[in-house]
Amino acid sequence: MEWPGLYNYWIVIILMMTGFYIAISRGNLIKKLIGLNIFQSSVFFLYITMGKLRGGTAPIIVDGGATYSNPLPHVLILTAIVVGIATTALGLALVVRIKESYGTIEEDEIMSRDQES
C-alpha cells in the first residue's frame, strides 16, 4: 500500500494528533509539556516543508534564471524554536515550583489539595 499524496503532511498530522492527545489525556505536568513540545515540533515541520520547493535553490541571485526557495518560513521557525525553548524552560520551572508547593506534579492531586484548602 502506498501513502496517498504528500507523505510529509501525513507525518505532520500524526505528530500533531499524538502531541495533542498526550497534552489533553495525561495528568502528569511533565508529560503535558512533552505533548506540547511534540505538537510544536509538528508545526515546525509543517512550515519548513511548505517553504521548500523541489528543485529550488537558495535565494542568491546569479546569472540565469532559477527557482528559489522561500527563506522566510525557515527564519520564522528559527525564531519559533528559540521561543519554544524559552517557554519549555518556563514551564519546567513552574512544574518545579508546583512540586515544591504541593508535593506532586499530578493534576488530579493538585486540584484535590487545592479544593481542600
C-alpha positions, 0 to 999 in steps of 0.5 A, a space after each residue: 500500500 502506498 501513502 496517498 499524496 504528500 507523505 510529509 503532511 501525513 507525518 505532520 498530522 500524526 505528530 500533531 494528533 499524538 502531541 495533542 492527545 498526550 497534552 489533553 489525556 495525561 495528568 502528569 505536568 511533565 508529560 503535558 509539556 512533552 505533548 506540547 513540545 511534540 505538537 510544536 515540533 509538528 508545526 515546525 515541520 509543517 512550515 519548513 516543508 511548505 517553504 521548500 520547493 523541489 528543485 529550488 535553490 537558495 535565494 542568491 541571485 546569479 546569472 540565469 534564471 532559477 527557482 528559489 526557495 522561500 527563506 522566510 518560513 525557515 527564519 520564522 521557525 528559527 525564531 519559533 524554536 528559540 521561543 519554544 525553548 524559552 517557554 519549555 524552560 518556563 514551564 519546567 520551572 513552574 512544574 518545579 515550583 508546583 512540586 515544591 508547593 504541593 508535593 506532586 506534579 499530578 493534576 488530579 492531586 493538585 486540584 484535590 489539595 487545592 479544593 481542600 484548602 
